[in-house]
Amino acid sequence: MQITNFFRRFWPILVIVAAAAGVYFFNLHNPLFWDDDDWIINNAFVHDITWDNVKFWFTHNTLAGVGLKSNYYRPFLFFTYAINYVISGIQPLSWHLVSNLIHIANAILVFFLLKRFDFGSSNSLEVQPRGFLRLNLGTLTAFLTALVFTIHPLQTEAVTYIAGRGDSLVVLFMLLALILFIKSKDSPSKSWIYKTASLISMVVGILSRETGIIFPFLLLVCYVAFISVDKFWTSTKKALREAWLYFAVVVIYGILRLTVLNFQNTLNFYAAPNLYSENLWYRMLTFVHVLVDYLRLLLVPTGLHMERSMTVHTSPFQWPVWLGVLIVAGLVWLIWYQYKKGNKEYRVWLFGVGWFFIGLGPVSGIAPINAVLYEHWLYLPMIGAWFIVVFYLAKALNYLKLKSLKAPYIILVAALVVYFSLFGYQAVKRNILWGKPIEFFQDILKYEPQSARVNNNLGNLYFNQGDRAKALEYYRQSAEVEDIFPQPHFNIGGILQTQGDIFGAIKEYEKAIEIDPSFHYSYQNLLALYAGQGNLTKAIEYADILKQLRPNDPRVYYNSALIYLALNDRKAVIENLNRGLEVVGRDSEAEELIKQLLERMK
């Protein structure tokens, strides 16, 4: 009997967990690749949990561990990476287990969060729950929304891609923060405890991914839609008073990111000005087109792939910009109309539409970021969009049940089962494809053959397999289609160097530097090439540049010392070796080499 009662009470959670397990079982042995190389595999600062590493996470950008710069700052995300690395190195099982469990936790939190809300529907259209598996309108809406969130194939980009863990991690802490805030309203005597925990959860979310700054706005829309019973403007004023401390944290974080934690250009991810980055109006028009694509992907998730290109729009009358404008205007009008008519269901639309657009806010183009459309950007907004759809599906099911329309009821249930099963099937296919990197990139190229990044990444995979001819083909394709990245030229140079074409290699390395003067890998290879040719003056020139680019790399000073040793400059040798020892950190191999050379100098 106890088991039966437990199942009756918690079967929605069990179904969600079972659905997630069925879909994401297929990613457990997928290898780490793409950005995982720089964020994890080649980043020594996530290979252990030490005080020095923790300080590094909190004071550097995400690519600093491999000597590069980025706009991203995610110290808590890197803490989870370090835990995984300590457990299993780069063996994929534990990495995917953690990411999958975060996603499952999010789905459960979505269910409990939405289950708390009063949906404002008329009881005349709701069948009261009877029997073993019956759910009332609110619980059914919460369950179906959480189920779609769990199995939707768009989610695989955030869950299966380890470098994308920040998406699910920040949502975990924002959902926790919301639930804790609501608990503070339920328990006035312990209000300060729950609010403190809620604030801490938001901060951890922000440190997991920058999009955590939208949390106060999510709190506002939840408060106005479902927590407060007052009219809109009165509720909004109360919500702002409740959320002021959260906004204060966001302001402080923003100041830090624009000053001491501004590693590149926090407000503009584009190194060179272009039509998109220089015009806010064009970015917003382009976003409206993207909005139409997002809505299609939410309802009909086909043709899924990363690295999507997008036309930059300059007029609201271009297709499908005008359609997107009509959709936005229609949603605003619908919410206002329902509110003015006193229809309580305006709260459903206010929450769903508000959540959706707040979730997309950081990637809307207000700040020009490094892409226009990514599937994983829908990880959080999806909750709001599907919440509205599911609410009316649940109402339809209740209505058919109330009117004893058995045949339409069975048809609708069967249609939903088939529809959602297709979501799960698509998600399984995506998880399997993520486990085959070469096929994964080739699949993207079917949609985006001009993607420089994908062509370069595919070249890397063939190079690692020993197929240098195929690798060179994709590297050259990458450099030809969009010659704005240094990596393809560096990779071409590396192959030419192994083939004995030193002149060609030097030319490619210098081209990489021309594109990105801070690309230190080319300087390292040029230093070695010129030193090998006996052109020590040129080698010293590149060594000095490397010291500026990588002042904390002991190997730079060791290599510089070797060049000065060839020049018989004893003083410079010792200076470089001593400086190398100062920054050697945990590089025991470099430390041993430096000490051996110092001993020789004595």
TORSERO-682029 format. One record per residue (C-alpha): residue number from 1; x, z, y; residue in one letter. Coordinates in steps of 0.05 Angstrom, whole numbers, padded with zeros to 5 digits, always signed. Each point is the difference from the previous one (the first is absolute). Example, Ala and Ser with C-alpha at 12.3 -4.5 7.8 and 13.67 -1.06 7.14 Angstrom:
BEGIN
(node 1, (+00246, +00156, -00090), a)
(node 2, (+00027, -00013, +00069), s)
***
This chain:
BEGIN
(node 1, (+00000, +00000, +00000), m)
(node 2, (+00057, +00017, +00048), q)
(node 3, (+00032, -00068, -00013), i)
(node 4, (-00066, -00034, +00012), t)
(node 5, (-00010, +00037, +00067), n)
(node 6, (+00070, -00017, +00021), f)
(node 7, (-00009, -00074, -00016), f)
(node 8, (-00068, -00001, +00035), r)
(node 9, (+00031, +00029, +00063), r)
(node 10, (+00066, -00038, +00001), f)
(node 11, (-00015, -00067, -00033), w)
(node 12, (+00009, -00039, +00065), p)
(node 13, (+00071, +00027, +00005), i)
(node 14, (+00014, -00016, -00073), l)
(node 15, (-00025, -00071, +00009), v)
(node 16, (+00044, -00010, +00062), i)
(node 17, (+00061, +00027, -00037), v)
(node 18, (-00015, -00042, -00062), a)
(node 19, (-00009, -00063, +00043), a)
(node 20, (+00065, +00012, +00037), a)
(node 21, (+00037, +00013, -00065), a)
(node 22, (-00028, -00064, -00031), g)
(node 23, (+00021, -00042, +00060), v)
(node 24, (+00068, +00030, +00016), y)
(node 25, (+00025, +00011, -00071), f)
(node 26, (+00025, -00071, +00006), f)
(node 27, (+00051, +00016, +00055), n)
(node 28, (+00036, +00057, -00034), l)
(node 29, (+00061, -00040, -00022), h)
(node 30, (+00003, -00049, +00059), n)
(node 31, (+00071, -00002, +00029), p)
(node 32, (+00018, +00020, +00071), l)
(node 33, (+00014, -00061, +00043), f)
(node 34, (-00005, -00032, +00069), w)
(node 35, (+00005, +00054, +00054), d)
(node 36, (+00011, +00051, -00056), d)
(node 37, (+00072, -00025, -00001), d)
(node 38, (+00015, +00023, +00071), d)
(node 39, (-00047, +00059, +00003), w)
(node 40, (+00018, +00030, -00067), i)
(node 41, (+00049, -00035, -00047), i)
(node 42, (+00057, -00011, +00050), n)
(node 43, (-00017, +00060, +00044), n)
(node 44, (+00045, +00057, -00022), a)
(node 45, (-00037, +00048, +00046), f)
(node 46, (-00061, +00002, -00046), v)
(node 47, (+00041, +00009, -00063), h)
(node 48, (+00003, +00076, +00007), d)
(node 49, (-00035, +00056, +00037), i)
(node 50, (+00052, +00035, +00043), t)
(node 51, (-00001, +00030, +00069), w)
(node 52, (+00043, -00057, +00026), d)
(node 53, (-00049, -00051, -00027), n)
(node 54, (-00060, +00037, +00029), v)
(node 55, (+00033, +00000, +00068), k)
(node 56, (+00015, -00074, -00008), f)
(node 57, (-00074, -00016, -00015), w)
(node 58, (-00023, +00037, +00062), f)
(node 59, (+00051, -00031, +00047), t)
(node 60, (+00005, -00073, -00024), h)
(node 61, (-00044, -00060, -00012), n)
(node 62, (-00020, -00022, -00070), t)
(node 63, (+00055, -00052, -00007), l)
(node 64, (+00057, +00042, +00028), a)
(node 65, (+00021, +00019, -00070), g)
(node 66, (+00022, -00072, -00012), v)
(node 67, (+00030, -00010, +00069), g)
(node 68, (-00058, -00037, +00031), l)
(node 69, (-00051, +00016, +00054), k)
(node 70, (-00076, -00001, -00002), s)
(node 71, (-00059, +00026, +00040), n)
(node 72, (-00023, +00044, -00057), y)
(node 73, (+00007, +00076, -00003), y)
(node 74, (-00026, +00032, -00064), r)
(node 75, (+00039, +00063, -00020), p)
(node 76, (-00053, +00030, -00046), f)
(node 77, (-00009, -00067, -00037), l)
(node 78, (+00075, +00002, -00014), f)
(node 79, (-00007, +00071, -00026), f)
(node 80, (-00048, -00026, -00053), t)
(node 81, (+00050, -00056, -00016), y)
(node 82, (+00055, +00051, -00009), a)
(node 83, (-00043, +00041, -00048), i)
(node 84, (-00013, -00063, -00041), n)
(node 85, (+00074, -00019, +00000), y)
(node 86, (+00022, +00069, -00022), v)
(node 87, (-00051, -00003, -00057), i)
(node 88, (+00016, -00069, -00028), s)
(node 89, (+00048, -00040, +00043), g)
(node 90, (-00030, -00070, +00009), i)
(node 91, (-00036, +00000, -00067), q)
(node 92, (-00070, -00021, +00023), p)
(node 93, (-00047, +00045, -00040), l)
(node 94, (+00003, +00063, +00043), s)
(node 95, (-00002, -00041, +00064), w)
(node 96, (-00065, -00034, -00019), h)
(node 97, (-00030, +00064, -00029), l)
(node 98, (+00009, +00035, +00067), v)
(node 99, (-00028, -00058, +00040), s)
(node 100, (-00059, -00008, -00048), n)
(node 101, (-00015, +00075, +00003), l)
(node 102, (+00001, -00002, +00076), i)
(node 103, (-00051, -00056, -00002), h)
(node 104, (-00044, +00037, -00050), i)
(node 105, (+00003, +00062, +00044), a)
(node 106, (-00022, -00042, +00059), n)
(node 107, (-00060, -00027, -00038), a)
(node 108, (-00021, +00070, -00019), i)
(node 109, (+00008, +00024, +00072), l)
(node 110, (-00042, -00059, +00024), v)
(node 111, (-00055, +00021, -00048), f)
(node 112, (+00001, +00073, +00023), f)
(node 113, (+00004, -00018, +00074), l)
(node 114, (-00059, -00048, -00001), l)
(node 115, (-00040, +00045, -00047), k)
(node 116, (-00002, +00053, +00055), r)
(node 117, (-00034, -00045, +00051), f)
(node 118, (-00074, -00003, +00016), d)
(node 119, (-00017, -00074, -00003), f)
(node 120, (-00062, +00007, +00043), g)
(node 121, (-00045, -00041, -00045), s)
(node 122, (-00074, +00009, -00008), s)
(node 123, (-00019, +00041, -00061), n)
(node 124, (-00057, -00048, -00013), s)
(node 125, (+00051, -00051, -00023), l)
(node 126, (+00041, +00047, -00043), e)
(node 127, (-00012, +00019, -00072), v)
(node 128, (+00019, +00072, -00013), q)
(node 129, (+00052, +00004, -00056), p)
(node 130, (-00027, +00012, -00070), r)
(node 131, (+00033, -00004, -00068), g)
(node 132, (+00071, +00002, -00021), f)
(node 133, (+00035, -00051, +00044), l)
(node 134, (-00047, -00003, +00061), r)
(node 135, (+00030, +00004, +00069), l)
(node 136, (-00034, +00008, +00067), n)
(node 137, (+00010, -00052, +00055), l)
(node 138, (+00059, +00036, +00032), g)
(node 139, (+00037, +00014, -00064), t)
(node 140, (-00013, -00070, -00027), l)
(node 141, (+00027, -00031, +00065), t)
(node 142, (+00061, +00044, -00003), a)
(node 143, (+00012, -00016, -00073), f)
(node 144, (-00007, -00076, +00006), l)
(node 145, (+00043, -00001, +00064), t)
(node 146, (+00055, +00039, -00035), a)
(node 147, (-00006, -00044, -00062), l)
(node 148, (+00009, -00064, +00040), v)
(node 149, (+00058, +00032, +00038), f)
(node 150, (+00032, +00015, -00068), t)
(node 151, (-00005, -00067, -00034), i)
(node 152, (-00001, -00051, +00057), h)
(node 153, (+00056, -00050, -00012), p)
(node 154, (+00022, +00002, +00073), l)
(node 155, (+00026, +00071, -00014), q)
(node 156, (+00054, -00023, -00048), t)
(node 157, (+00045, -00021, +00058), e)
(node 158, (+00001, +00073, +00024), a)
(node 159, (+00002, +00034, -00068), v)
(node 160, (+00042, -00043, -00046), t)
(node 161, (+00053, -00019, +00053), y)
(node 162, (+00043, +00063, +00004), i)
(node 163, (+00025, -00017, +00070), a)
(node 164, (-00074, -00001, +00019), g)
(node 165, (-00011, +00072, -00021), r)
(node 166, (-00004, +00021, +00073), g)
(node 167, (-00070, -00031, +00004), d)
(node 168, (-00029, +00044, -00054), s)
(node 169, (+00041, +00061, +00019), l)
(node 170, (-00023, +00002, +00073), v)
(node 171, (-00073, -00009, -00023), v)
(node 172, (+00008, +00058, -00048), l)
(node 173, (+00020, +00047, +00056), f)
(node 174, (-00051, -00027, +00050), m)
(node 175, (-00057, +00010, -00050), l)
(node 176, (+00026, +00071, -00015), l)
(node 177, (+00003, +00014, +00074), a)
(node 178, (-00072, -00023, +00010), l)
(node 179, (-00026, +00041, -00058), i)
(node 180, (+00038, +00062, +00024), l)
(node 181, (-00028, -00010, +00070), f)
(node 182, (-00071, -00003, -00028), i)
(node 183, (+00015, +00063, -00040), k)
(node 184, (+00019, +00034, +00065), s)
(node 185, (-00070, -00015, +00026), k)
(node 186, (-00031, +00028, -00064), d)
(node 187, (+00040, +00065, +00001), s)
(node 188, (+00004, +00028, +00071), p)
(node 189, (+00036, +00063, -00023), s)
(node 190, (+00057, -00042, -00029), k)
(node 191, (-00005, -00057, +00051), s)
(node 192, (+00071, +00009, +00027), w)
(node 193, (+00030, -00003, -00071), i)
(node 194, (-00035, -00065, -00017), y)
(node 195, (+00014, -00031, +00067), k)
(node 196, (+00074, +00018, -00005), t)
(node 197, (+00003, -00030, -00069), a)
(node 198, (-00036, -00062, +00026), s)
(node 199, (+00049, -00008, +00057), l)
(node 200, (+00060, +00007, -00048), i)
(node 201, (-00031, -00051, -00046), s)
(node 202, (-00007, -00050, +00057), m)
(node 203, (+00073, +00011, +00021), v)
(node 204, (+00024, -00013, -00072), v)
(node 205, (-00043, -00063, +00000), g)
(node 206, (+00033, -00025, +00063), i)
(node 207, (+00068, +00013, -00030), l)
(node 208, (-00022, -00041, -00061), s)
(node 209, (-00021, -00061, +00040), r)
(node 210, (-00007, -00011, +00075), e)
(node 211, (-00074, -00019, -00006), t)
(node 212, (-00016, +00074, -00008), g)
(node 213, (-00007, +00001, +00076), i)
(node 214, (-00071, -00026, -00008), i)
(node 215, (-00023, +00065, -00033), f)
(node 216, (-00031, +00031, +00063), p)
(node 217, (-00043, -00062, +00009), f)
(node 218, (-00023, +00004, -00073), l)
(node 219, (-00018, +00073, +00013), l)
(node 220, (-00040, -00021, +00062), l)
(node 221, (-00041, -00051, -00038), v)
(node 222, (-00014, +00048, -00058), c)
(node 223, (-00020, +00055, +00048), y)
(node 224, (-00047, -00043, +00042), v)
(node 225, (-00030, -00036, -00060), a)
(node 226, (-00012, +00057, -00048), f)
(node 227, (+00025, +00068, +00022), i)
(node 228, (-00036, +00008, +00067), s)
(node 229, (-00076, -00003, +00004), v)
(node 230, (+00000, -00012, +00075), d)
(node 231, (-00009, -00065, +00037), k)
(node 232, (+00057, -00049, +00003), f)
(node 233, (+00033, +00019, +00066), w)
(node 234, (-00009, +00075, -00011), t)
(node 235, (+00030, -00007, -00069), s)
(node 236, (+00058, -00041, +00028), t)
(node 237, (+00017, +00053, +00051), k)
(node 238, (-00001, +00054, -00054), k)
(node 239, (+00042, -00043, -00045), a)
(node 240, (+00053, -00010, +00054), l)
(node 241, (+00004, +00076, +00010), r)
(node 242, (+00008, +00010, -00075), e)
(node 243, (+00054, -00054, -00005), a)
(node 244, (+00042, +00014, +00061), w)
(node 245, (+00056, +00033, -00040), l)
(node 246, (+00005, -00059, -00047), y)
(node 247, (+00004, -00047, +00060), f)
(node 248, (+00055, +00044, +00029), a)
(node 249, (+00041, -00008, -00063), v)
(node 250, (-00008, -00075, +00003), v)
(node 251, (+00023, -00001, +00073), v)
(node 252, (+00062, +00041, -00017), i)
(node 253, (+00015, -00045, -00059), y)
(node 254, (-00009, -00061, +00044), g)
(node 255, (+00049, +00027, +00052), i)
(node 256, (+00052, +00013, -00055), l)
(node 257, (-00008, -00069, -00029), r)
(node 258, (+00009, -00032, +00068), l)
(node 259, (+00062, +00041, +00015), t)
(node 260, (+00046, +00035, -00050), v)
(node 261, (-00033, -00033, -00061), l)
(node 262, (-00005, -00070, +00029), n)
(node 263, (+00048, -00034, -00047), f)
(node 264, (-00017, -00071, +00018), q)
(node 265, (-00060, -00019, +00042), n)
(node 266, (-00057, +00045, -00021), t)
(node 267, (-00053, -00040, +00039), l)
(node 268, (+00023, -00070, -00018), n)
(node 269, (+00027, -00021, -00068), f)
(node 270, (+00022, -00069, +00024), y)
(node 271, (+00073, -00009, +00018), a)
(node 272, (-00013, -00064, +00039), a)
(node 273, (-00061, -00012, +00046), p)
(node 274, (-00053, -00047, -00028), n)
(node 275, (-00071, -00022, +00016), l)
(node 276, (-00030, +00056, -00042), y)
(node 277, (+00045, +00058, +00022), s)
(node 278, (-00004, -00015, +00074), e)
(node 279, (-00076, -00005, +00009), n)
(node 280, (-00048, +00057, -00017), l)
(node 281, (-00061, -00046, +00009), w)
(node 282, (+00027, -00049, -00051), y)
(node 283, (+00015, +00056, -00048), r)
(node 284, (-00071, +00027, +00005), m)
(node 285, (-00030, -00070, -00010), l)
(node 286, (+00044, -00009, -00061), t)
(node 287, (-00023, +00068, -00026), f)
(node 288, (-00072, -00022, +00004), v)
(node 289, (+00017, -00058, -00046), h)
(node 290, (+00035, +00048, -00046), v)
(node 291, (-00062, +00044, +00001), l)
(node 292, (-00041, -00057, -00030), v)
(node 293, (+00052, -00008, -00055), d)
(node 294, (+00000, +00074, -00014), y)
(node 295, (-00076, +00002, -00008), l)
(node 296, (+00004, -00058, -00049), r)
(node 297, (+00056, +00034, -00040), l)
(node 298, (-00040, +00065, -00004), l)
(node 299, (-00060, -00035, -00030), l)
(node 300, (+00033, -00058, -00036), v)
(node 301, (+00072, +00021, -00016), p)
(node 302, (+00029, -00066, -00025), t)
(node 303, (+00065, -00036, +00017), g)
(node 304, (+00036, +00066, +00010), l)
(node 305, (+00073, -00003, +00021), h)
(node 306, (+00050, +00030, +00048), m)
(node 307, (+00035, -00033, +00059), e)
(node 308, (-00060, -00035, +00031), r)
(node 309, (+00011, -00045, +00060), s)
(node 310, (-00052, -00004, +00055), m)
(node 311, (-00015, -00047, +00058), t)
(node 312, (+00009, +00033, +00068), v)
(node 313, (-00066, -00011, +00038), h)
(node 314, (-00003, -00011, +00075), t)
(node 315, (-00075, -00009, +00010), s)
(node 316, (-00063, +00039, -00022), p)
(node 317, (-00034, -00066, -00015), f)
(node 318, (+00048, -00020, -00056), q)
(node 319, (-00023, +00006, -00073), w)
(node 320, (-00009, +00052, -00028), p)
(node 321, (+00015, +00043, +00062), v)
(node 322, (-00070, -00010, +00028), w)
(node 323, (-00030, +00022, -00067), l)
(node 324, (+00042, +00063, +00002), g)
(node 325, (-00022, +00014, +00072), v)
(node 326, (-00073, -00008, -00021), l)
(node 327, (+00010, +00048, -00059), i)
(node 328, (+00031, +00053, +00045), v)
(node 329, (-00053, -00008, +00053), a)
(node 330, (-00055, +00002, -00053), g)
(node 331, (+00027, +00065, -00029), l)
(node 332, (+00004, +00034, +00068), v)
(node 333, (-00071, -00023, +00017), w)
(node 334, (-00027, +00023, -00068), l)
(node 335, (+00028, +00070, +00009), i)
(node 336, (-00026, +00005, +00071), w)
(node 337, (-00069, -00027, -00019), y)
(node 338, (-00008, +00049, -00058), q)
(node 339, (+00023, +00058, +00044), y)
(node 340, (-00050, -00018, +00055), k)
(node 341, (-00056, -00006, -00051), k)
(node 342, (+00016, +00069, -00028), g)
(node 343, (+00018, -00028, -00069), n)
(node 344, (+00044, +00051, -00034), k)
(node 345, (+00034, -00055, -00039), e)
(node 346, (+00039, -00018, +00063), y)
(node 347, (+00047, +00056, -00023), r)
(node 348, (+00015, -00039, -00064), v)
(node 349, (+00019, -00061, +00041), w)
(node 350, (+00037, +00041, +00052), l)
(node 351, (+00043, +00032, -00054), f)
(node 352, (+00012, -00063, -00041), g)
(node 353, (+00015, -00047, +00059), v)
(node 354, (+00039, +00054, +00037), g)
(node 355, (+00043, +00017, -00061), w)
(node 356, (+00013, -00073, -00015), f)
(node 357, (+00024, -00019, +00070), f)
(node 358, (+00038, +00065, +00011), i)
(node 359, (+00037, -00013, -00065), g)
(node 360, (+00018, -00070, +00023), l)
(node 361, (+00019, +00023, +00070), g)
(node 362, (+00076, +00007, -00012), p)
(node 363, (+00003, -00071, -00028), v)
(node 364, (-00049, -00033, +00048), s)
(node 365, (+00054, -00030, +00044), g)
(node 366, (-00004, +00051, +00056), i)
(node 367, (+00074, +00011, -00016), a)
(node 368, (+00032, -00063, -00028), p)
(node 369, (+00023, +00019, -00069), i)
(node 370, (+00038, -00041, -00052), n)
(node 371, (-00060, -00036, -00030), a)
(node 372, (-00072, -00019, +00015), v)
(node 373, (-00035, +00011, -00067), l)
(node 374, (+00017, +00041, -00061), y)
(node 375, (-00047, +00020, -00056), e)
(node 376, (+00026, +00071, -00003), h)
(node 377, (-00022, +00010, +00072), w)
(node 378, (-00071, +00005, -00028), l)
(node 379, (+00017, +00060, -00044), y)
(node 380, (-00033, +00050, +00048), l)
(node 381, (-00049, -00045, +00039), p)
(node 382, (-00032, -00021, -00066), m)
(node 383, (-00034, +00068, -00005), i)
(node 384, (-00041, -00012, +00063), g)
(node 385, (-00020, -00072, -00016), a)
(node 386, (-00021, +00014, -00072), w)
(node 387, (-00034, +00065, +00020), f)
(node 388, (-00053, -00041, +00038), i)
(node 389, (-00008, -00051, -00056), v)
(node 390, (-00007, +00054, -00053), v)
(node 391, (-00048, +00042, +00041), f)
(node 392, (-00051, -00057, +00000), y)
(node 393, (+00013, -00017, -00073), l)
(node 394, (-00015, +00073, -00016), a)
(node 395, (-00063, -00003, +00042), k)
(node 396, (-00022, -00063, -00036), a)
(node 397, (+00011, +00033, -00068), l)
(node 398, (-00041, +00061, +00023), n)
(node 399, (-00055, -00044, +00026), y)
(node 400, (-00006, -00040, -00064), l)
(node 401, (+00000, +00064, -00040), k)
(node 402, (-00054, +00031, +00044), l)
(node 403, (-00044, -00061, -00006), k)
(node 404, (+00012, -00003, -00076), s)
(node 405, (+00025, -00071, +00006), l)
(node 406, (+00038, +00003, -00065), k)
(node 407, (+00021, -00073, -00007), a)
(node 408, (+00029, -00008, +00071), p)
(node 409, (+00033, +00068, -00008), y)
(node 410, (+00035, -00021, -00065), i)
(node 411, (+00020, -00067, +00030), i)
(node 412, (+00031, +00034, +00061), l)
(node 413, (+00037, +00051, -00042), v)
(node 414, (+00026, -00055, -00046), a)
(node 415, (+00022, -00043, +00059), a)
(node 416, (+00038, +00059, +00030), l)
(node 417, (+00034, +00015, -00067), v)
(node 418, (+00023, -00073, -00005), v)
(node 419, (+00021, -00003, +00072), y)
(node 420, (+00041, +00064, -00003), f)
(node 421, (+00029, -00019, -00067), s)
(node 422, (+00027, -00064, +00032), l)
(node 423, (+00035, +00045, +00052), f)
(node 424, (+00032, +00039, -00057), g)
(node 425, (+00020, -00064, -00036), y)
(node 426, (+00032, -00028, +00063), q)
(node 427, (+00037, +00065, +00012), a)
(node 428, (+00027, -00001, -00072), v)
(node 429, (+00024, -00072, +00010), k)
(node 430, (+00034, +00019, +00065), r)
(node 431, (+00035, +00060, -00033), n)
(node 432, (+00026, -00044, -00056), i)
(node 433, (+00025, -00052, +00050), l)
(node 434, (+00036, +00054, +00040), w)
(node 435, (+00040, +00014, -00064), g)
(node 436, (+00028, -00072, -00001), k)
(node 437, (+00039, -00007, +00064), p)
(node 438, (+00018, -00074, -00007), i)
(node 439, (-00071, -00020, -00017), e)
(node 440, (-00024, +00046, +00056), f)
(node 441, (+00041, -00036, +00053), f)
(node 442, (-00017, -00068, -00028), q)
(node 443, (-00073, +00018, +00005), d)
(node 444, (+00009, +00017, +00074), i)
(node 445, (+00035, -00066, +00012), l)
(node 446, (-00062, -00037, -00025), k)
(node 447, (-00035, +00027, +00061), y)
(node 448, (+00059, +00007, +00048), e)
(node 449, (+00054, -00051, -00019), p)
(node 450, (+00033, +00008, +00068), q)
(node 451, (+00013, +00075, -00006), s)
(node 452, (+00074, +00012, +00014), a)
(node 453, (-00002, +00071, -00028), r)
(node 454, (-00033, -00020, -00065), v)
(node 455, (+00047, -00059, -00012), n)
(node 456, (+00060, +00046, +00013), n)
(node 457, (-00027, +00054, -00046), n)
(node 458, (-00012, -00050, -00055), l)
(node 459, (+00071, -00025, +00009), g)
(node 460, (+00025, +00072, -00009), n)
(node 461, (-00037, +00006, -00066), l)
(node 462, (+00030, -00064, -00027), y)
(node 463, (+00069, +00021, +00025), f)
(node 464, (-00007, +00067, -00038), n)
(node 465, (-00018, -00040, -00062), q)
(node 466, (+00064, -00041, +00007), g)
(node 467, (-00035, -00065, +00020), d)
(node 468, (+00040, -00013, +00064), r)
(node 469, (-00023, -00072, +00006), a)
(node 470, (-00073, +00021, +00002), k)
(node 471, (+00018, +00057, +00047), a)
(node 472, (+00036, -00047, +00048), l)
(node 473, (-00060, -00046, +00000), e)
(node 474, (-00047, +00056, +00023), y)
(node 475, (+00051, +00028, +00050), y)
(node 476, (+00006, -00068, +00033), r)
(node 477, (-00075, -00008, +00000), q)
(node 478, (-00006, +00068, +00034), s)
(node 479, (+00050, -00019, +00054), a)
(node 480, (-00034, -00067, +00012), e)
(node 481, (-00072, +00021, +00007), v)
(node 482, (+00011, +00056, +00050), e)
(node 483, (+00071, +00012, +00022), d)
(node 484, (-00008, +00068, +00031), i)
(node 485, (+00027, +00046, -00055), f)
(node 486, (+00074, +00013, -00014), p)
(node 487, (-00009, +00015, -00075), q)
(node 488, (-00007, -00073, -00025), p)
(node 489, (+00065, -00021, +00034), h)
(node 490, (+00036, +00061, -00026), f)
(node 491, (-00024, -00014, -00070), n)
(node 492, (+00019, -00074, +00005), i)
(node 493, (+00069, +00022, +00025), g)
(node 494, (+00008, +00046, -00060), g)
(node 495, (-00013, -00056, -00049), i)
(node 496, (+00046, -00048, +00037), l)
(node 497, (+00054, +00053, +00000), q)
(node 498, (-00004, +00008, -00076), t)
(node 499, (+00005, -00076, -00005), q)
(node 500, (+00064, +00000, +00040), g)
(node 501, (-00030, -00032, +00062), d)
(node 502, (+00030, +00051, +00049), i)
(node 503, (-00011, -00043, +00061), f)
(node 504, (-00074, -00009, -00018), g)
(node 505, (-00007, +00074, -00014), a)
(node 506, (+00030, +00020, +00067), i)
(node 507, (-00047, -00049, +00035), k)
(node 508, (-00061, +00031, -00033), e)
(node 509, (+00022, +00072, +00014), y)
(node 510, (+00011, -00017, +00073), e)
(node 511, (-00069, -00033, +00002), k)
(node 512, (-00030, +00065, -00026), a)
(node 513, (+00035, +00039, +00055), i)
(node 514, (-00024, -00050, +00052), e)
(node 515, (-00072, +00014, -00022), i)
(node 516, (+00011, +00076, -00004), d)
(node 517, (+00063, +00027, +00032), p)
(node 518, (-00012, +00068, -00033), s)
(node 519, (-00002, -00028, -00071), f)
(node 520, (+00060, +00038, -00026), h)
(node 521, (+00003, -00032, -00069), y)
(node 522, (+00028, -00065, +00029), s)
(node 523, (+00054, +00038, +00038), y)
(node 524, (+00022, +00034, -00064), q)
(node 525, (+00008, -00065, -00037), n)
(node 526, (+00034, -00035, +00059), l)
(node 527, (+00049, +00058, +00005), l)
(node 528, (+00018, -00006, -00073), a)
(node 529, (+00007, -00076, +00004), l)
(node 530, (+00045, +00001, +00062), y)
(node 531, (+00042, +00056, -00028), a)
(node 532, (+00008, -00039, -00065), g)
(node 533, (+00023, -00061, +00040), q)
(node 534, (+00051, +00042, +00038), g)
(node 535, (-00037, -00007, +00066), n)
(node 536, (+00006, +00074, +00015), l)
(node 537, (-00016, -00007, +00074), t)
(node 538, (-00069, -00028, -00017), k)
(node 539, (-00009, +00052, -00054), a)
(node 540, (+00014, +00056, +00050), i)
(node 541, (-00051, -00031, +00047), e)
(node 542, (-00054, +00005, -00052), y)
(node 543, (+00022, +00069, -00022), a)
(node 544, (-00009, +00025, +00072), d)
(node 545, (-00070, -00029, +00003), i)
(node 546, (-00017, +00033, -00066), l)
(node 547, (+00022, +00067, +00028), k)
(node 548, (-00050, -00008, +00055), q)
(node 549, (-00056, -00022, -00046), l)
(node 550, (+00015, +00051, -00055), r)
(node 551, (+00036, +00059, +00032), p)
(node 552, (-00016, +00046, -00058), n)
(node 553, (+00023, -00045, -00057), d)
(node 554, (+00066, +00026, -00028), p)
(node 555, (+00014, -00067, -00035), r)
(node 556, (+00003, -00036, +00066), v)
(node 557, (+00057, +00046, +00022), y)
(node 558, (+00035, -00007, -00067), y)
(node 559, (-00002, -00076, +00003), n)
(node 560, (+00024, +00003, +00072), s)
(node 561, (+00057, +00045, -00021), a)
(node 562, (+00021, -00051, -00053), l)
(node 563, (+00004, -00055, +00052), i)
(node 564, (+00043, +00044, +00046), y)
(node 565, (+00043, +00017, -00060), l)
(node 566, (+00014, -00074, -00009), a)
(node 567, (+00019, -00002, +00074), l)
(node 568, (+00046, +00060, -00010), n)
(node 569, (-00038, +00040, +00053), d)
(node 570, (+00008, +00069, -00030), r)
(node 571, (-00034, +00037, +00057), k)
(node 572, (-00063, -00044, -00004), a)
(node 573, (-00002, +00008, -00076), v)
(node 574, (+00000, +00076, +00004), i)
(node 575, (-00051, +00001, +00057), e)
(node 576, (-00049, -00043, -00040), n)
(node 577, (+00010, +00040, -00063), l)
(node 578, (-00011, +00067, +00035), n)
(node 579, (-00063, -00028, +00033), r)
(node 580, (-00024, -00023, -00068), g)
(node 581, (+00008, +00070, -00028), l)
(node 582, (-00041, +00027, +00057), e)
(node 583, (-00060, -00043, -00019), v)
(node 584, (+00011, -00005, -00075), v)
(node 585, (-00062, +00042, -00016), g)
(node 586, (-00017, -00005, -00075), r)
(node 587, (+00038, -00065, -00012), d)
(node 588, (+00050, +00031, -00049), s)
(node 589, (+00030, -00067, -00019), e)
(node 590, (+00017, -00017, +00072), a)
(node 591, (+00027, +00070, +00010), e)
(node 592, (+00047, -00008, -00059), e)
(node 593, (+00025, -00068, +00025), l)
(node 594, (+00013, +00027, +00070), i)
(node 595, (+00037, +00061, -00026), k)
(node 596, (+00043, -00042, -00046), q)
(node 597, (+00020, -00045, +00058), l)
(node 598, (+00014, +00060, +00045), l)
(node 599, (+00045, +00028, -00054), e)
(node 600, (+00038, -00066, -00003), r)
(node 601, (+00009, +00002, +00076), m)
(node 602, (+00033, +00068, -00005), k)
***
